[in-house]
Amino acid sequence: SQLPETPLVELDGETFVKCEEKQPYSGTHKDRKSATVLRRLGQHHSYHLALLTAGNAGISLAKMAQTVQGKVITVTSVVDSTVPDNIIDALRKAGSRVVTVEHAYKLDSAGIKNAARGGPVGHVRDVTSGYKDAYYMLYREIMRQCSDCDSIVCPVGSGELFSSLVSDIGNDSIRLWGVVPATSPSRADKLLQQNRGRTK
């Protein structure tokens, strides 16, 4: 699915916001990953895709999967038992199966696939991670829209977008700032250790 280039909106002459809420399926950058996941599917007619999600990634993939012609794609969202009911309802409304697991965020790929196998029979493909390159165009868009950009502020979240930007920036003289809630800094600490000197 072809996604739009989202606008970069100026706030105060020095700060700009990349408007990923303009993405058509989930209103988040997760649409970029979903497009990459679906683009990489092979020639089989039927697929069962599973992912660990807090909401947006599952909503995005489920909605976008329905636009793929010539394939039957089942999306199963594996969510933690603490995910609110309104998010679970939104996932189901988007067309995703939902499997709730206690301490889901501790699951590895095998655990995610096993949790998803309660549904359609057949091979389950875990698409939770491994698609960092999906965000390469996001970085390139920012550079086209703001050629003198010297810093990027990015939510850490699951770490995939953040890690992708670290790779995409490469030797460019751009400072990357990761933002994480003060109550849950552990993932940010891990990523900062991996990318010491490249991030702040």
Salt bridges, closest charged atoms under 4 A:
GLU5 OE1 - ARG144 NH2 2.68
GLU20 OE1 - ARG32 NE 2.75
GLU102 OE2 - HIS103 NE2 3.62
ASP133 OD2 - ARG40 NH2 2.39
GLU141 OE1 - LYS18 NZ 2.70
GLU141 OE1 - ARG32 NH2 2.99
GLU160 OE1 - LYS33 NZ 3.15
